Amino acid sequence: MARWAPGAGDRLQAAALDLFTDQGYDQTTVSQIAERAGVTDRTFFRWFPDKREVLFAGSERLLALFTDAVAGSPATDPVEIAADALAASTAFFAEERRPWARRRAAVVYGHPALAEREQLKMLTLAAALAEALRGRGVPEPDATLLGHTTVTVFQVSFEAWIRPDETREMAQIQRETFAALRETLGRVSTPG
Amino acid sequence: MARWAPGAGDRLQAAALDLFTDQGYDQTTVSQIAERAGVTDRTFFRWFPDKREVLFAGSERLLALFTDAVAGSPATDPVEIAADALAASTAFFAEERRPWARRRAAVVYGHPALAEREQLKMLTLAAALAEALRGRGVPEPDATLLGHTTVTVFQVSFEAWIRPDETREMAQIQRETFAALRETLGRVSTPG
């Protein structure tokens, strides 16, 4: 990505998470993060616009995984396209990332402004998915409904994936979560 | 509700929306709103903590309509409970409120910070619904999935309800939207 300071992005993310965890997000400065990562403040700002973005640096890539998969899915059924997009997103959640994701979540969900930002990213994802589904010819309101539903399945699966005792892979959790929702909603019920 | 200045809350809401629409949200002051409503600034602050809350004053009541309906629904099937909660929420969307809702939406969705606040209210509603469903014995992940899904149906229905040419009542739109989602997700599909 950058010629200067190879690996600095990863080191900065690790240093930031250590400091946010140990001394609190609000108490941590960019200079402290840079120092711990062994780089200058200037190098920090080549990688990230501010300390908050260290925690959200991957969100564009995650969104692109979802929307590229919708655009490129060989499926024609909208639900299968959504399932393909969920499957593609698991590239972002490799096993070796799980400890980092757990620690990051503890920081983000423990801080209201960061938690809000995380939630708003999910809404951006839902809107992007709806647009990508419309691009595949899915009509409204189905595209918007399915965009939101895909994000719901993603969020509930992610929350399970980072639970302390959880060992299932993200792909399996997503499949089981999506199946649970489809079973719940698809059940024939007597009108009340 | 209040003994002083009867009807002042409604007048303040109408005055605020007129001013937000005509001259912009950011350009409007509390004093201008109070003056247009024929009350003092002090009366304004008896009704609303700030000008933003004039637009969001009903959200606690809406949330309570949803969660009280979940708690009190005679249904036992979780999806029927959710449908009852949606039906109960329509008390908030009487026909005479539709023009106001359209004008309010134009202000809120035209202003990023207000639109964010609206979205975050929806996430609060989803979490409250999940909690109310757990209170009815719905296990996880179903309660969270259904809480989010109910909000998705609500949001998509609301957006339809305020469209310029829409004439269907909110209750009908909600039923059709929920049915569309259930049909889409419940469809048996060949594994990809």
Interface residues (C-beta under 8 A of the other chain):
Chain A: S73 P74 A75 D77 P78 V79 E80 A83 D84 E116 Q119 L120 L123 P141 D142 T144 L145 L146 H148 T149 T152 V153 Q155 V156 A160 T177 A180 L181 R182 T184 L185 G186 R187 S189 T190 G192
Chain B: S73 P74 A75 D77 P78 V79 E80 A83 D84 E116 Q119 L120 L123 P141 D142 T144 L145 L146 H148 T149 T152 V153 Q155 V156 A160 T177 A180 L181 R182 T184 L185 G186 R187 S189 T190 G192
